[in-house]
Amino acid sequence: GIWAGVGTRDENLDHNGAAHMVEHMLFKGTPTRSALQIAAQIEDVGGQMNAYTSREITSYHIHLMQEDAPLALDILADMYLNSTLPDDEVERERQVILQEIGMTQDTPDDLIFDNYYETAYPKQSLGAPILGTTKHITGMTRAMLADYIERLYTPARTVISAAGNVDHDAFVDQVSRLFGAMNPDKPHAKLPAQYTPGEHRLKKDLEQAHIVLGFQGVRRSDPDYYSAQALSTLLGGGMSSRLFQEIREKRGLVYSIYSFHSSYQDDGQFGIYAGTGPQSLPELVPVTAQEILKFADTMTEEEIARARAQLKANMVMGRESMMTRAAQQAKYLLLREKVIDIGELVRQIENISRESIARVAKKIFSAKPVVAALGPLGTLESYESIVKRLAA
């Protein structure tokens, strides 16, 4: 696959959705292949082709038999370097993405995260929705998409990665031939992230209220990165986690509750998601705040050992998938500018301690939160009240 170190964060905010629309358009034809031919040539040999856009990464990847790897690389290079962005396909794909945005609007546990990020990073591309907005996609032009590709799909921001039964020398030779004439790099600086506490409430006629309670996390390069991951695992990372046990198993307040930690180049987000009925909403936030406040003083060595084991297992067992390996090594090279060393990452996880988790918990939970809420919210306490609870 090809992993580009650019995404929604690299857009001009007035062109929100360009990164994702470019991802769609690269499948729509080149001077030598139509959209149908791109799809058919991979599926003719039993392969599977896909792509995704995130806030800092865009990926185009193929999973297929070893003998067909040269075909996959040829098609990927053709798409990445020679897409023609036909006007009729731009218009057709515009309608597809507008439908995708409509699906998100109808899916509250997706929409809540768009609302959350727009609140945490207001008027910043880092906080803008990955799909774009109806307004921006309606106004997106072929010229905007071509400009995005020309500025950002350049050598320094591109990694071609493969895993599995690959002939390394042949692969490198083919990459050199196909990508050797890429356009030169152009300067591009990401605007620094500016985390902003606050709230976003959207009352909708739903069966459940959906809530994200979040805080400023740590950046990718922070020495406490893996301790923050462990904190997320301990609080809401599985069925044995504090939040799951207390809020779902003991009190029956929710069906779904989990925590997450997402890191970026210069910032991060630590959050807790929960969905609950309006009758349970008055109890949910106080109990969640209580679990946050008491966590650092009550975590046990048994819990910490479990978190280490979960993080190591997720990392190592994920490498049984060749696509995961290809993605891991590409993203590590793009985001950390060095080759992944699993042994070193395992050692960092093993070095997680009670002290390091308590330190990062204090750092994260001392920040004022972002609260995003969606649904029947009449019984949700005020933002000021939630802040006071967390500062107790």
Phi, psi and omega in degrees: 000170174246128175244121178257133183277046178218155180195209183304325182298337185266004179282153159292128185302331177289346180245032182306132183102354182297318182300315181290321180291324174300316178305316178296317189289336180294346176270001193259013171127150177228177177301336184246354181220134172278172177301319179295319181295322178301312181292315186292322183295329176282316182288336176299332180255013176082014182276167177234132186235138180204178180201163173205158175237134174235191183289331182229002184220143167232135185231142172232120189214154184225138176242120183201179183290153186303319185291345181259008181302319178300323177296315181300315182294322179297317180292316179301316180296319179299314178298313188290326187256336192233015182300136184266347179049059183300141183302319181293327178287325176301314181294319181294317182287332174304315180293323178298314182290325175298323175294321179296319176298318178299322177297319178296319179299333180266003182240093190298327181282356165265313183301325183299327181283327172299314180297320181298309184292324177294332177281318181291327181231070185293139178055035178228143180296332177298330180264356183285151179295138183298322180287344189086181177250164177304317180299311185289320180292323177299325182266002183290134180246163176302321181298321178297317180293317179297321179296318179300314180297313183298320183284326196241337178272075186235168188304315185293342182253016185234131173234130173256123188230143176219150176216151181117210182276075186250134171280102190301311184296318179294322179297312180298319179299317182292320177300317180299318180292316187282325188250003186295338183253026179299152176300147181294159179294152176235146181300140177205119180248130175282135175292136182298143179290140177232094180293135183228114176297156178158192182220158174223117179243130178229109180280125178223153181278084181236165176287325184240155168264136179247132185226137167239122175251114188229165182218163174292125180265213182240152179286168182302322186274001182294135178302337181266016183305309183287334174291324175294322176296320178295320177302316179296319178298315183292319182285313186209035187262004181178186184290339178268359185290161183302310185294318180297315183293314185285315191270323178267307189287315184278321187253342179064033185276339186218162163267319184236129171209134179202162175246163180212154173224117181244126181250146178234183183303319187227015180194180178202168179227127174246122185217164177232126177253140174212147173237130184210161176284157183300333180289336180263350185300319181298334181269333188298308185295314178301319180292320178298315178298321179299316179296321178297314186292325184268353191300307188301329183271349186239356180295147184250161177297328178297317179295318181296318178297322179295319179296316177302314182297318180295316181296316179295315182296317179300319181291313187283315181292331176299335182283000171289341175267127180293326179294322177296318178299314180300319180291317181302311185290327178292310183294324179296318180292319180292314191270333182244354175061034172205164183283140182295137176234099185299322179301318179293321179294320177298319178297321177297321177293318180296335181276357176299133183230169175303319182294319183290323178292317179298321180297313183288328176297315179298319180295314184289312188278356174277346178281150173292145188273170163251132177240123173242130182222143186214131177123209176282103192248014185300334182258007179279127181295165185291160177300317181300322178293320178296318178299317180296321178300314184289338180268001185296000000 
